[in-house]
Amino acid sequence: MDFSTTPRIILKEGATLELASLLKELHISCVLILTDAGLIKAGVISPILSSLAEAFIEVRIFDQVVADPPVSVVEAAVAAAPKKVDCVIGIGGGSTLDTAKLVAYLLKSPCDVESLFGVNMAKETRLPLILIPTTAGTGSEVTPIAIVTSKVGEKKGIVAQQLLPDIAILDPLTTLSVPPAATAATAIDAMVHAIEAYTSKIKKNPLSDFLAKDALILLVKNFPAVMKRPGDVQARANMLLGSCLAGMAFANSPVGAIHALAYPLGARHHVPHGLSNAIMMRVVMEFNMSAAEKEYAELGDFLAMNGGGTSGLRKTLHDLVALSGLPMSLRDVGVQSGDIPDLARDAMLQQRLLVNNPVLVTYEDAIHLYESVF
């Protein structure tokens, strides 16, 4: 086992308002904040900016991060940084946090972003990095992974220990403005992280198993509450913690075919990542049953819902997906039947993920899996 994660994690209601004192503690004087226009409009960023201004910390904001960020957005963020910047802060969903990781690295170790694609290609140092997730989904605040869209339109991963942030701040108040559909999609994404980490073929280990199990329990038990009572801060905190634990798990016991088949839906059809995972989750789990039934049964027993075991896990996930109200077919998200061969070809390029799947996935399998949810 070789396990690593973010060295400092702060979970506290209102923790973002203590960011200024944290930066002073670290002797930071000029920060680049990466976020998106939606969070600016929702008023999530303004209280943070006020507290930083009161502490006389200079701030530059880059708010042009988009879902499935292209390399050009990463480059634009690097170009927007003041010369004296000494810390990068990412506030947002997974796309923003992933972008912040790369910007912190590139500001200290300039290079072509695409030269970093793959595992352990980023070998130099980065600026201090603080990540603040506003969705309970990606767990990016505790993973050494950044996903970006290449110049030819493929979703590519950059994996290196240098991308683990120094501090992750989990503040449930930052998640209150997330719309119900995004809350649901990101929550199911986090559940997939836990499930795939628990069934990962190569690097599954006792610590990742422990984290994945507890993550899934937190996520499943609190999901109905955040859907029915969006302002339930305690349930939001539990979801953030569940997402974080799932992130720790899959960062060390990597995800497999659900993610591999989800990525092309985002790259080609701009389906949000959490939604694409939700669409592919159940059909890939059924495909994996021949090799992973024992692990699925264990997860069902841990949840102790609907009778436990494999059937209990199936029924529990079915009920949660129904509660989410998310579209559950490719047709519903704008995919045409003629798109499936290209999706399957793109999925087969995700060998970094497919090697972790408990069952070998062929091109023909990928075609069948996409057709099953069409």
Order of alpha helices (4+ residues) and beta strands (2+ residues): beta-alpha-beta-alpha-alpha-beta-alpha-beta-alpha-beta-beta-beta-beta-beta-alpha-alpha-alpha-alpha-alpha-alpha-alpha-alpha-alpha
